[in-house]
Amino acid sequence: RDWSVTGVQTCALPIFAESIRSGDPIDVEFRILSRNNEWRWVRSRGAARRDPSGKIIRWYGSADDIDDQKKAEEALRKSEEQLKAIFNSVPVGILLADTPDGRLSLANPEARRIFRYPVPSRYSVENYAQWGAIRVNGRRLVSAEYPLPRALRGEKTRIEEALCLRGDGTEAWVSMLGAPIVREDGSVEGAVV
């Protein structure tokens, strides 16, 4: 890399000056302008060496090019924002649960509207039956039969309809399907319905 610098982001200069004045260690990220007019992110760290009386006799420091890391962090932040926007705006309810107990960890606005519960909530696999879902054939679902706990066991369910008791005491027919969220090693880390 061409470390010849023609410019330093001005916000870093007061930080350097204060560290030199106080003798405090420094750890700062800033951008530099290289000879080829490219701004790159740099992380600079430094510490003073003092003599027995405490006087600074030398500074030791390093500068690391962290531009690729900064670009990756920005791309990840943008991707997370896009995913969050999609999650919050899709016209279907989405619930996420974590292993091992199936505690609900995330719900989009549509899921809250459909189920009328303040989700995420205290609900876990053991008490899903409190939702009072009844199959089309009139049989009440037990906790383990809901799509979410089945997905937590690794099963991808088909669309199933059930009459659900909602948080406000009303009932509504809901179409549900569940899928496991699987790690690279094949283990289940959660589920989505």
Contacts in CASP RR format, 6 or more apart in sequence:
PFRMAT RR
TARGET T0000
AUTHOR 0000-0000-0000
METHOD contacts of the structure
MODEL  1
RDWSVTGVQTCALPIFAESIRSGDPIDVEFRILSRNNEWRWVRSRGAARR
DPSGKIIRWYGSADDIDDQKKAEEALRKSEEQLKAIFNSVPVGILLADTP
DGRLSLANPEARRIFRYPVPSRYSVENYAQWGAIRVNGRRLVSAEYPLPR
ALRGEKTRIEEALCLRGDGTEAWVSMLGAPIVREDGSVEGAVV
1 40 0 8 1.000
1 65 0 8 1.000
2 34 0 8 1.000
2 35 0 8 1.000
2 36 0 8 1.000
3 34 0 8 1.000
3 63 0 8 1.000
4 34 0 8 1.000
4 35 0 8 1.000
5 32 0 8 1.000
5 33 0 8 1.000
5 34 0 8 1.000
6 33 0 8 1.000
6 34 0 8 1.000
6 35 0 8 1.000
6 37 0 8 1.000
7 32 0 8 1.000
7 33 0 8 1.000
8 30 0 8 1.000
8 31 0 8 1.000
8 32 0 8 1.000
8 33 0 8 1.000
9 30 0 8 1.000
9 31 0 8 1.000
9 32 0 8 1.000
9 39 0 8 1.000
11 30 0 8 1.000
12 28 0 8 1.000
12 30 0 8 1.000
12 44 0 8 1.000
15 26 0 8 1.000
15 28 0 8 1.000
16 26 0 8 1.000
16 28 0 8 1.000
18 24 0 8 1.000
19 25 0 8 1.000
19 26 0 8 1.000
19 46 0 8 1.000
20 59 0 8 1.000
23 48 0 8 1.000
23 56 0 8 1.000
25 45 0 8 1.000
25 46 0 8 1.000
25 47 0 8 1.000
25 48 0 8 1.000
26 44 0 8 1.000
26 45 0 8 1.000
26 46 0 8 1.000
26 47 0 8 1.000
27 43 0 8 1.000
27 44 0 8 1.000
27 45 0 8 1.000
27 46 0 8 1.000
28 43 0 8 1.000
28 44 0 8 1.000
28 45 0 8 1.000
29 41 0 8 1.000
29 42 0 8 1.000
29 43 0 8 1.000
29 44 0 8 1.000
29 66 0 8 1.000
29 70 0 8 1.000
30 41 0 8 1.000
30 42 0 8 1.000
30 44 0 8 1.000
31 39 0 8 1.000
31 40 0 8 1.000
31 41 0 8 1.000
31 42 0 8 1.000
32 39 0 8 1.000
32 40 0 8 1.000
32 42 0 8 1.000
33 39 0 8 1.000
34 40 0 8 1.000
40 65 0 8 1.000
40 67 0 8 1.000
41 65 0 8 1.000
41 66 0 8 1.000
41 67 0 8 1.000
41 69 0 8 1.000
41 70 0 8 1.000
42 63 0 8 1.000
42 64 0 8 1.000
42 65 0 8 1.000
42 66 0 8 1.000
42 67 0 8 1.000
43 63 0 8 1.000
43 64 0 8 1.000
43 66 0 8 1.000
44 61 0 8 1.000
44 62 0 8 1.000
44 63 0 8 1.000
44 64 0 8 1.000
45 61 0 8 1.000
45 62 0 8 1.000
46 59 0 8 1.000
46 60 0 8 1.000
46 61 0 8 1.000
46 62 0 8 1.000
47 59 0 8 1.000
47 60 0 8 1.000
47 61 0 8 1.000
48 56 0 8 1.000
48 58 0 8 1.000
48 59 0 8 1.000
48 60 0 8 1.000
49 56 0 8 1.000
49 57 0 8 1.000
49 58 0 8 1.000
49 59 0 8 1.000
49 60 0 8 1.000
50 56 0 8 1.000
50 57 0 8 1.000
51 57 0 8 1.000
87 94 0 8 1.000
87 108 0 8 1.000
88 108 0 8 1.000
88 109 0 8 1.000
90 108 0 8 1.000
90 110 0 8 1.000
91 110 0 8 1.000
92 110 0 8 1.000
93 107 0 8 1.000
93 108 0 8 1.000
93 110 0 8 1.000
93 111 0 8 1.000
93 113 0 8 1.000
93 114 0 8 1.000
94 106 0 8 1.000
94 107 0 8 1.000
94 108 0 8 1.000
94 110 0 8 1.000
94 111 0 8 1.000
94 192 0 8 1.000
94 193 0 8 1.000
95 104 0 8 1.000
95 106 0 8 1.000
95 107 0 8 1.000
95 111 0 8 1.000
95 119 0 8 1.000
95 148 0 8 1.000
95 192 0 8 1.000
95 193 0 8 1.000
96 104 0 8 1.000
96 105 0 8 1.000
96 106 0 8 1.000
96 107 0 8 1.000
96 181 0 8 1.000
96 190 0 8 1.000
96 191 0 8 1.000
96 192 0 8 1.000
97 103 0 8 1.000
97 104 0 8 1.000
97 105 0 8 1.000
97 124 0 8 1.000
97 125 0 8 1.000
97 148 0 8 1.000
97 151 0 8 1.000
97 152 0 8 1.000
97 190 0 8 1.000
97 191 0 8 1.000
97 192 0 8 1.000
97 193 0 8 1.000
98 105 0 8 1.000
98 189 0 8 1.000
98 190 0 8 1.000
99 152 0 8 1.000
99 188 0 8 1.000
99 189 0 8 1.000
99 190 0 8 1.000
99 191 0 8 1.000
100 152 0 8 1.000
101 124 0 8 1.000
101 125 0 8 1.000
101 126 0 8 1.000
102 124 0 8 1.000
102 125 0 8 1.000
102 148 0 8 1.000
102 149 0 8 1.000
102 152 0 8 1.000
102 190 0 8 1.000
102 191 0 8 1.000
103 120 0 8 1.000
103 122 0 8 1.000
103 123 0 8 1.000
103 124 0 8 1.000
104 119 0 8 1.000
104 120 0 8 1.000
104 121 0 8 1.000
104 123 0 8 1.000
104 124 0 8 1.000
105 120 0 8 1.000
106 120 0 8 1.000
107 115 0 8 1.000
107 119 0 8 1.000
107 120 0 8 1.000
111 119 0 8 1.000
112 118 0 8 1.000
112 119 0 8 1.000
114 166 0 8 1.000
114 172 0 8 1.000
114 174 0 8 1.000
115 131 0 8 1.000
115 164 0 8 1.000
115 166 0 8 1.000
115 167 0 8 1.000
115 174 0 8 1.000
116 166 0 8 1.000
116 167 0 8 1.000
116 168 0 8 1.000
116 169 0 8 1.000
116 170 0 8 1.000
117 123 0 8 1.000
117 166 0 8 1.000
117 167 0 8 1.000
123 130 0 8 1.000
123 131 0 8 1.000
125 143 0 8 1.000
125 144 0 8 1.000
125 148 0 8 1.000
125 149 0 8 1.000
125 152 0 8 1.000
126 143 0 8 1.000
127 143 0 8 1.000
128 143 0 8 1.000
128 146 0 8 1.000
128 148 0 8 1.000
128 149 0 8 1.000
129 140 0 8 1.000
129 141 0 8 1.000
129 142 0 8 1.000
129 143 0 8 1.000
129 146 0 8 1.000
131 146 0 8 1.000
131 164 0 8 1.000
131 165 0 8 1.000
132 140 0 8 1.000
132 141 0 8 1.000
132 164 0 8 1.000
132 165 0 8 1.000
133 140 0 8 1.000
133 141 0 8 1.000
133 146 0 8 1.000
133 162 0 8 1.000
133 163 0 8 1.000
133 164 0 8 1.000
133 165 0 8 1.000
133 174 0 8 1.000
134 140 0 8 1.000
134 141 0 8 1.000
134 162 0 8 1.000
134 163 0 8 1.000
135 141 0 8 1.000
135 160 0 8 1.000
135 161 0 8 1.000
135 162 0 8 1.000
136 161 0 8 1.000
136 162 0 8 1.000
141 162 0 8 1.000
143 149 0 8 1.000
144 150 0 8 1.000
146 176 0 8 1.000
146 193 0 8 1.000
147 157 0 8 1.000
147 160 0 8 1.000
147 176 0 8 1.000
147 177 0 8 1.000
147 178 0 8 1.000
147 193 0 8 1.000
148 178 0 8 1.000
148 191 0 8 1.000
148 193 0 8 1.000
149 191 0 8 1.000
150 157 0 8 1.000
150 178 0 8 1.000
151 157 0 8 1.000
151 178 0 8 1.000
151 179 0 8 1.000
151 180 0 8 1.000
151 190 0 8 1.000
151 191 0 8 1.000
151 192 0 8 1.000
151 193 0 8 1.000
152 180 0 8 1.000
152 188 0 8 1.000
152 190 0 8 1.000
152 191 0 8 1.000
153 180 0 8 1.000
153 188 0 8 1.000
154 180 0 8 1.000
154 182 0 8 1.000
154 188 0 8 1.000
154 191 0 8 1.000
155 180 0 8 1.000
156 177 0 8 1.000
156 178 0 8 1.000
156 179 0 8 1.000
156 180 0 8 1.000
157 176 0 8 1.000
157 177 0 8 1.000
157 178 0 8 1.000
157 179 0 8 1.000
158 177 0 8 1.000
159 175 0 8 1.000
159 176 0 8 1.000
159 177 0 8 1.000
160 175 0 8 1.000
160 176 0 8 1.000
160 177 0 8 1.000
161 173 0 8 1.000
161 174 0 8 1.000
161 175 0 8 1.000
161 176 0 8 1.000
162 173 0 8 1.000
162 174 0 8 1.000
162 176 0 8 1.000
163 171 0 8 1.000
163 172 0 8 1.000
163 173 0 8 1.000
163 174 0 8 1.000
164 171 0 8 1.000
164 172 0 8 1.000
164 173 0 8 1.000
164 174 0 8 1.000
165 171 0 8 1.000
166 172 0 8 1.000
176 193 0 8 1.000
177 193 0 8 1.000
178 191 0 8 1.000
178 192 0 8 1.000
178 193 0 8 1.000
179 191 0 8 1.000
179 192 0 8 1.000
179 193 0 8 1.000
180 188 0 8 1.000
180 190 0 8 1.000
180 191 0 8 1.000
181 188 0 8 1.000
181 189 0 8 1.000
181 190 0 8 1.000
181 191 0 8 1.000
181 192 0 8 1.000
182 188 0 8 1.000
182 189 0 8 1.000
183 189 0 8 1.000
END
